[in-house]
Amino acid sequence: MEEFKNKFKIEELLIYETKHWIWSLRPVQATLGAGVLSLKRECLTFGEVNQEEFTDLYNVIKVIESTLKKTFNYDIMNYLMLMMVDKQVHYHVIPRYESTIDFAGTLWEDTCWPGVPNLAGEETEIKALEDIKYVISKNLTI
């Protein structure tokens, strides 16, 4: 679990958390506002998620979608649960954009629109991550 948290900088890039879930910014911004939604406890399979955690998942998804819609006005949201490398229940939360977004002097383009997003790439600069995290947190819709 510590390796997972370190890889995705869960604590440093934390945006919002509930009793069971943590929403953090992805260090590699596949698209503007891309995040990781991870279960707080160690859990290797989706089938092990309990009813209380599923109910909480419903609530946190409402927060994520309304907050990112307000912040960046995405066109559609993708949730990818891959767990091929990182054996912890988590989703990659990828807001998708048909048009280029100008944020903080940078043009963000969803280069794979409307196909499958590319999650690979270089880690986004810390200043940009801090700016993105700040504006999302400022627009948090609970």
C-alpha positions in Angstrom: 0.0 0.0 0.0 2.8 2.4 0.8 4.4 1.8 -2.6 1.1 2.6 -4.3 0.6 5.8 -2.2 4.2 6.9 -3.0 3.9 6.2 -6.8 0.8 8.3 -7.1 1.8 10.9 -4.5 -1.6 10.3 -2.8 -0.9 12.4 0.3 0.8 15.3 -1.5 -1.8 15.6 -4.3 -4.9 14.8 -2.1 -7.9 16.8 -3.2 -10.7 15.2 -1.1 -11.3 12.2 1.1 -14.2 10.4 2.6 -14.3 7.6 5.2 -13.3 5.0 2.6 -11.9 6.8 -0.5 -9.2 9.3 -1.4 -9.4 11.5 -4.6 -6.0 12.8 -5.5 -4.5 14.5 -8.6 -2.6 12.1 -11.0 1.2 13.0 -11.1 1.0 12.4 -14.9 -1.8 14.6 -16.2 -3.3 12.5 -19.0 -5.8 15.3 -19.4 -6.4 18.4 -17.3 -7.6 17.5 -13.9 -6.9 13.7 -14.2 -7.0 12.0 -10.9 -6.8 8.8 -8.9 -9.7 7.6 -6.8 -8.3 5.0 -4.4 -9.8 2.9 -1.6 -8.1 3.8 1.7 -7.6 0.3 3.0 -5.5 -2.4 1.3 -7.8 -4.2 -1.2 -6.5 -6.3 -4.1 -9.8 -7.1 -5.9 -12.9 -5.1 -6.8 -15.0 -8.0 -5.5 -13.7 -7.4 -1.9 -15.2 -3.9 -1.8 -18.0 -3.9 0.8 -21.4 -2.3 0.7 -20.5 0.6 2.9 -17.5 1.3 0.6 -19.7 1.1 -2.5 -22.2 3.6 -1.0 -19.3 5.9 -0.2 -18.0 5.5 -3.7 -21.4 6.7 -5.0 -21.0 9.9 -2.9 -17.4 10.7 -3.8 -18.1 10.3 -7.5 -20.9 12.9 -7.2 -18.3 15.3 -5.7 -15.6 14.5 -8.3 -18.0 15.0 -11.3 -19.6 18.2 -10.0 -16.3 19.7 -8.9 -14.5 19.0 -12.2 -17.5 20.1 -14.3 -17.5 23.4 -12.4 -13.7 23.8 -12.6 -12.9 22.7 -16.2 -16.2 22.0 -17.9 -15.2 18.6 -19.2 -17.2 16.9 -22.0 -17.3 13.4 -20.5 -15.7 11.5 -17.7 -13.8 8.2 -18.0 -13.1 5.9 -15.1 -10.5 3.3 -15.7 -9.9 0.5 -13.3 -6.9 -1.4 -14.7 -4.9 -2.7 -11.7 -2.5 -4.6 -14.0 0.6 -3.1 -12.3 -0.8 -1.5 -9.1 -2.6 -4.2 -7.2 -4.8 -1.8 -5.2 -8.5 -1.0 -5.8 -8.4 2.4 -7.6 -9.7 4.2 -10.6 -8.0 6.6 -12.9 -10.4 9.5 -13.2 -9.9 11.1 -16.6 -12.0 14.1 -17.6 -12.2 14.2 -21.4 -12.2 17.3 -23.6 -13.3 17.7 -27.2 -11.6 21.1 -27.4 -8.3 22.5 -26.2 -8.4 24.1 -22.7 -6.3 27.1 -21.7 -5.4 26.9 -18.1 -2.7 28.9 -16.3 -1.1 29.9 -19.5 -0.8 26.3 -20.8 -2.9 24.8 -23.6 -4.1 21.3 -22.6 -5.2 19.1 -25.4 -6.9 15.7 -25.1 -4.8 14.3 -27.9 -6.6 10.9 -27.9 -10.2 12.3 -28.1 -12.5 10.5 -28.7 -10.5 7.3 -28.2 -9.0 5.7 -25.2 -6.9 8.1 -23.2 -3.1 7.7 -23.0 -2.1 7.4 -19.3 1.6 7.1 -20.0 3.9 10.1 -20.1 6.2 12.3 -18.0 5.2 13.5 -14.6 3.7 16.9 -14.8 5.8 19.8 -13.3 5.1 20.3 -9.6 4.1 24.0 -10.1 1.4 23.0 -12.6 0.2 20.2 -10.3 -0.1 22.7 -7.4 -2.0 25.1 -9.6 -4.4 22.4 -10.8 -4.9 21.1 -7.3 -5.5 24.6 -5.9 -8.2 25.5 -8.4 -10.0 22.1 -8.1 -9.9 22.4 -4.3 -11.2 26.0 -4.5 -14.2 24.7 -6.6 -14.9 21.6 -4.4 -18.6 20.9 -4.6 -19.7 18.8 -1.6 
